[in-house]
Amino acid sequence: MSNLNTKYLNLDLRSPILMGSSPLTGTLENLRKAEDNGVGAVVLRSLFEELIVNEARSAVESASDYLNFSDAENFLEGASKNFFIDKYLRLVQDAKKSLDIPVIASICCNTHGTWVDYAQRFEACGADALELNYFILASDSSVTGQQVDKTYMNLVKAARKAVGIPLVLKIGVQFSSLSHMIHAFASTGVDGLVLFNHFVRPDIDLENVQVETRIVPRGMADYSETLRWIALMSAETDVDLCASTGISDSSVVLKMILAGARCAQLTSAVYQHGFGVISTMNNEISQWMDSHGYTGIDQFRGLLAQERMKHPENWERAQYMKIKS
Ligand SMILES: Cc1cc2nc3c(=O)[nH]c(=O)nc-3n(C[C@H](O)[C@H](O)[C@H](O)COP(=O)(O)O)c2cc1C
């Protein structure tokens, strides 16, 4: 009988399936459901640095009629920030108390904020690891690619200095040289990379002639880029790679492991099918392993990584010439 045990960030997981960060992982009730269905670890809903700062500012603005002293403003701003952070810290503490699986805290940060302080507080509350969700939309033409890369590196270095727990960076696919950046991140001492985040996208609502923000449904097109990059990088870096985006069923999890991923995160699949999808996937992964004669995940992890391939160029092909229909 196969077993699904694996290691991620040096943490012992009973399954390679993680719950990705979203509002679904923001309540203890849901975290328990995920655990009951056999998830390997949970990534808590992100603490959004930007949201905290905005909420604190609007608290000060709405009280400006009766706040005459800057000391009072500072106090209210600080108290409002603490309200959000304390709520999140309670979630980390409660999750650690009630669950037996690893609990990964998550911060959506921006460069100049006070997130380093939050990160240290999560660590003090017992989080098993920290996932940083960071994204720069390179829309400012006065900023060069090198400057963008440097901003990422500064953020990761600051995070690495701040916490001792395993550190994971969740990134998007848009870098001028993704492979160079993955090696650069590894050199800062990050323990894991989540490839890739899937961001909300703007669209146009034709009926009301306005811009709307959309969460685009997932499909094959979404997981293929993740699969390619896991296969290209897994044998090249010691950093643990966790697959994310478009992990819609057990076959995609298996493909990611064959390409070299340590684990895979689900979000949309749980939104669409409920928490039961985790146990279904675990069972199907087990069945596939049994039918292929594998008793453990390590026996087939990375079997199809680029470095092990007879035709490594298959993972790099991007143009249509000679592609089978
Ligand atoms: C409704 C929703 C909320 C999300 N919230 C967060 C979040 O708070 N922090 C984060 O790092 N990612 C967040 N994500 C991104 C997911 O964790 C995941 O990276 C992305 O949805 C791709 O995975 P999927 O194809 O399994 O959905 C969210 C995704 C969705 C759909």
The ligand as a MOL file (V3000), in Angstrom:
LIG
                    3D

  0  0  0     0  0            999 V3000
M  V30 BEGIN CTAB
M  V30 COUNTS 31 33 0 0 0
M  V30 BEGIN ATOM
M  V30 1 C -10.8140 33.8580 -3.8660 0
M  V30 2 C -9.3210 33.7510 -3.7940 0
M  V30 3 C -8.6310 34.3940 -2.7680 0
M  V30 4 C -7.2340 34.2910 -2.6780 0
M  V30 5 N -6.5880 34.8860 -1.6320 0
M  V30 6 C -5.2310 34.7490 -1.5340 0
M  V30 7 C -4.5330 35.2740 -0.4130 0
M  V30 8 O -5.0950 35.8300 0.5280 0
M  V30 9 N -3.1840 35.1260 -0.4010 0
M  V30 10 C -2.4850 34.4800 -1.3870 0
M  V30 11 O -1.2620 34.3540 -1.2780 0
M  V30 12 N -3.1430 33.9530 -2.4360 0
M  V30 13 C -4.4750 34.0740 -2.5330 0
M  V30 14 N -5.1400 33.5140 -3.5920 0
M  V30 15 C -4.3570 32.8190 -4.6400 0
M  V30 16 C -4.3660 31.3100 -4.3770 0
M  V30 17 O -3.7060 30.9770 -3.1640 0
M  V30 18 C -3.6920 30.5420 -5.5120 0
M  V30 19 O -2.3190 30.9110 -5.5910 0
M  V30 20 C -4.3290 30.8230 -6.8720 0
M  V30 21 O -5.7470 30.8680 -6.7610 0
M  V30 22 C -3.9560 29.7290 -7.8830 0
M  V30 23 O -4.3300 28.4590 -7.4420 0
M  V30 24 P -5.6780 27.7030 -7.9520 0
M  V30 25 O -5.5760 27.5600 -9.4170 0
M  V30 26 O -5.6690 26.3990 -7.1950 0
M  V30 27 O -6.8140 28.5800 -7.5320 0
M  V30 28 C -6.5240 33.5770 -3.6730 0
M  V30 29 C -7.2290 32.9400 -4.7080 0
M  V30 30 C -8.6080 33.0240 -4.7630 0
M  V30 31 C -9.3290 32.3000 -5.8830 0
M  V30 END ATOM
M  V30 BEGIN BOND
M  V30 1 1 1 2
M  V30 2 1 2 3
M  V30 3 2 2 30
M  V30 4 2 3 4
M  V30 5 1 4 5
M  V30 6 1 4 28
M  V30 7 2 5 6
M  V30 8 1 6 7
M  V30 9 1 6 13
M  V30 10 2 7 8
M  V30 11 1 7 9
M  V30 12 1 9 10
M  V30 13 2 10 11
M  V30 14 1 10 12
M  V30 15 2 12 13
M  V30 16 1 13 14
M  V30 17 1 14 15
M  V30 18 1 14 28
M  V30 19 1 15 16
M  V30 20 1 16 17
M  V30 21 1 16 18
M  V30 22 1 18 19
M  V30 23 1 18 20
M  V30 24 1 20 21
M  V30 25 1 20 22
M  V30 26 1 22 23
M  V30 27 1 23 24
M  V30 28 2 24 25
M  V30 29 1 24 26
M  V30 30 1 24 27
M  V30 31 2 28 29
M  V30 32 1 29 30
M  V30 33 1 30 31
M  V30 END BOND
M  V30 END CTAB
M  END
